[in-house]
Amino acid sequence: MDNNTDSSKNMAKDNMAKSNDKNRPYAVVLYGATSFVGKITAHYLTEFLSNAKDKSGANVTWAIAGRDEEKLNELQSKLASKVDIIIANSNDEASLDDMTKQSQVIISTVGPYLKYGEPLIKSCAANGTDYVDLTGEAIFIKDMMDKYQDIAKQSGARIVNSCGFDSIPSDLGVYFTQTHAEETFGETCDVIHMRVKAAKGGLSGGTIASMATIFEEVGEDKSRRKQVANPYLLNDDKDAPNVRQDNVSKPEYDSEHKRWLAPFVMASINTRIVHRTNQLLDYEYGRDFKYDEAMWMKDGVKGQLSSYAMSAGLFGFATAMMIKPSRELLSKHVLPKSGSGPSKEEQENGYFDIRLFGQTANKETIHTKVTGDKDPGYGSTSRMLAQAALCLAQDVSKDDVGGGFWTPASAMGDKLLTRLKAHSGLSFEVVDE
């Protein structure tokens, strides 16, 4: 074990008594506030907290943080109400510790997380500070769990990754479906298929940078490819399931619903989060639980062509991004630049509609849907991320959920569902079809 991990463990011991202390100056600190999604989140938090009249957000003190004071001052001047500023840099461990010791929960929007995420998680784990992010990088989460799980458990820090479109709609959608299956049939579903019926939104440069980093890792390291292919990558129990999971990696026809299927780019993170939730809920979904995700296309020739085009496009993009020259060419001349993304109008006009089809061992079926009324990657993600942080700070006691690496559903469950439905424009419903 390296000296940095040893020092973090010692710091965690020193901070055990402080991890339950709600007298820290800030309930929430938004780190990376001047990033594309950071700015959206800052404006949403300002508006939400200014108008909140109940315990969902009333009397919450928060701050924005990052490395560039000038940009932070500019953002502060555009917010509807003034918030404090904290200067912190991922290359400066002392500044991160100073920030994390002042907050109950840190929101991190600083990606790619494989490149920039570890120092902040290390600081939060050592200082007993809760943490949420929007990473879609499963191998990053695995790396951090391996390094800091024990430290976070010791200090009381709850680390909850993937609190945006990756992977709240999937994770909470499955949780919602299973809860209603249990209530209705007396048993949970042993298989759930998630299908993206519709989605409208854009990609930011930050998202592209994260994808490029993953493909770079996978392209250069064969062991990473094996990790990425493992559906139970984030299950860290000694007796993790080994059930073969379906994976829609090429065009398929769904005869039951009369639609063509295409691969869903976020399935590789969402499915891993869902399986970890199952573990953390003591396998309430069953040890033989199967889960897959795909995009719905139309029936007929048009749907078939769309499915093949989507599959070919994703395969071509992945292949190009794993090769350094083509990756650099695409990043420089084709893909969105860092700090750019969909316009405010595009965020407001975006939406998503996903459907979940569950079946129990006794062949009982349940259908649910999860919808969002904003661009999934940014308009909706900023709201999900902010509400997850507030949920940890205000609704979930450390006596009920202790330190360690959690998922949105396993850490916050019904309490986060309530917040999302009330304040983020998401809906969770049982439907006929």
Protein Blocks (a to p, Z undefined) as FASTA:
>chain_A
ZZklmmmmmmmmmmmmmmmpckbfbfbdcehklmmklmmmmmmmmmmmmmpcbfklgoia
cddddjblklmmmmmmmpmbdcddddddfklmklmmmmmmmpfbdcdfbdcfklmmmmmm
mmmmmnopacddfbfbfklmmmmmmmmmmmmmmnopacdehibfblmlmmmmmmmmmmmm
mmmnopacfbdcdddfbdcddddfklmmmmmmmmmmmmmmmklmmmmmpmklmpcbfkbc
fbdcdddfbdcddfknopaddddfklmmmmmmmmmmmmmnoomnopkbccdddddddehj
klmmmmmmmmmmmmmmmmmmmpmklmmmmmmmmmccehiacdfklmmmgccddddddddf
kopacddddddfbdfklmmmmmmmmmmmmmmmmmmcfklmccddddfklmnmmmmmmmmm
mmnopacdddfZZ
